């Protein structure tokens, strides 16, 4: 066993090392994990994330490090050196360990990130406005439904697990139709132009359709918090 999740901070023995987004500090109990490195003594880490959120601990595909997700905040731990090797994502809502592909996939509220053995993972485009459901994995494809505030609907999508590409994400589809653009502009250029217009407070940039979308999204998130 390379690690184990403890029910709380141990009442005896060496003090646990606390980790937060801002570094090795913190004064409350979070996700408590005991690590068992092969070549050094075992130690306990106290990982402090958000007040609520998804929590898990997984083997890294490189079979040396450990992936810790504490209340949605994900980091890579080097057990042999009692240290955070990298902070990789926030707002993580689920994980998928895929040994046959040599990767772990992190699901966030709007997109996906992969972790591979040698730092060659991918970052998907934004797929959803706010959340996913009915996720399934088959061979090299991840499928599910992504949320859109248009009609308060869930739309199907498929993600290529080898490349991180997604050709049918509802977010990019709807943004492509909502933004006023010149012929030949890429989606990135469209979004950049929209941000530039917003910064100049041009009245025509927030079309009624987008105002409605943002209002629905704000209402949905308010309900989720309550």
N, C-alpha and C positions, 0 to 999 in steps of 0.2 A: 504494500500500500504506500503510495507516494504522498498522499495527503488525506486528511479526514476533517469533516466539518464538525465542530464542537457545539454543544448546546449553549455555551456561554464562555466567558473568560475564565480560565482555570484559577482556582482559589490559592494555588501554591505553585512553586517552581519559578523559573525566570519570567520576568514581566513580558507580556505580549508586545510586539511591535505594532504600532498603530499607523495606518496608511489612509490618507484622504487625497482628494484631488490636488490639494495644495502642498502635499508632501507628507513626510512621516510625522504626523502629529494628530491629535484628537483625544477627546476625553470622555467619549461615550462608547458603549458597546455596539458593535456593528456585526458584520459577518465574521465569525471567529473560525480560523482554519489552522490546523496543525500540519506542518510539513515535515517530511522524513527524507532529507537528502541522503544520497548513497554514501557520500564521503565526508559528512559533517553531522553534528548533533541536530536533533529535531528542534524545531522552534515554532512559536505560535504567532500568527498575524491577525490583527484586528482591522478589518476593512470597512471603513465608514463611507457609505454612499449617501443617497438621498433618503428622506424619511421613509419612503415606501418605494417599491419597485421589484423587478425580477432579480432573483439571486440564484447563482449556481457556481460550481467549480468543475473545471474540465481539464483533462490532459491536453497539452499543446501538441500539435502534429509533429513537432520536432522531437517528442518523447523525452525532452529535458526540462522544459519550462512548464508552467501551469497557468491556465487562464482562469482568472477570478472575476466574476460579475457580482458586484455588491450593490443591491438596490438600483440596478440599471447601469452602474459605472463599471466598465470593463478594463482590466489591465492584465499585462503579462508579468508573471512573477518568476524570478530566477531563485529557486529554492536554495541552491548551493551558496548564494551570496546574500540571502535574506533581503532581496532588493526588488524594486519594481523595474523591470526591463523597459517597459513601454506602456503608455496609456493609450488605448486604441479606440474607445467609443464611449458615448454616454447615451442614455435613453434606450438601453438594450432591453427588449421585451421578451426575447426568446433566443435559444441557441439550437443549432443542429450539428451534431458531431457526425462527420461523414468519412470514416476511415478508408473506405474504398477509393475516395478521391483525394485522400491525404489532406483534408481541410476541416475547419470548423467555420460555420456560417453564423453570424450574429444578425438577428432581426431587430431593427429599430422601428420607430413609429412611421417612418416614411420610406426607408430604403434598407439595403442589406450590405454587409461587409464580410469578406472572407479572410481567414487566417490560414496560411500554409506554413510548411516547415521552415522555409528559408526566406521569409519576408516577401514572397511574391504574390500576396493576396490581391484581391480586386475590391473596388468600391462600386456598387451599382448606381445607376442614375436614380433620381427621386421617382418613385413609382406611385405612391399613395399620397393623398392629402392628409390623412390622419388615421393610420392603423391598417392592420391586415387580419384576415380570418381564413379558416379552412386551408391551412398550409399543408402541402404534401410534397414529398420528394420521390422522384422516380428516375433512376439512372443518373443522368447529368442535367436533369431539369427540376426546378422548384416551381410549383404552381400554387395558386391561391386566389384570393379576392382582395382587392384594394378599395379603400373607401373614397367616395367623392361626395361633396356636399350638394352636387347637382341632383336633386330628387332624393337626397339622403340614401344613395344606392351603394352597392358593392359590385365592382367590376372585375372580371377574371383577368389574370396576367400569368405570364410564364417567364421565368428567369433562367438564363443559361449559366449553370454552375461552373463551367470551365472558364468563362470570360467575364461573367457579371453583367452581361448585356441583357436588356429587356426591350423588346420592340413594341409591346402593347400596354405599357404603363399608362394608367388613366390620367395621372398628373401631367405628363408631358403632352398627351393628346389634347387635354383641355387648355393648357397654357398656350399651345401652338395656335389654337383657334381664338383665344381671348386677346392676344397681344397684337396691336397694330404694328405691322412690319413692312419693310420694303422687300421686293422680290429678291430671292437668293440669300437672305439672312439665315444663319443657323439659329437653333433654339437658344444657344448660349448668347449670341448677339442680341436676340430678341429680349431676353431677360435683362441683359446689361443695359439695353436701351430703355427698358421700362424703369429700372432703378435710376438711371440718369434723369429720366423725365420726372420721376417722383421727387428726386432731390431738388429739382427746379420748380416743383409745385405746379406743373402744367395741369390744367383742369381736365383735359380730355383723356388723361392716361388711365384713370380708374373708371373704366366703363361700368355701366350698371351691372352687367353680368358678374364682373369680378367683385364689385361691392357686395353683391348678394352672396357670392361664394365665401368671402372672408367673414361675413356676418354669421353665416350658418356654421362655419368652422369654429368661430369663437364661442357660439352657443353650445356646440357639441363638447368642446373642451371644458367649458364651465360646468356642464352636467356631469362629466366624468370626474371632475375634482370633487363635486358634491356627493 
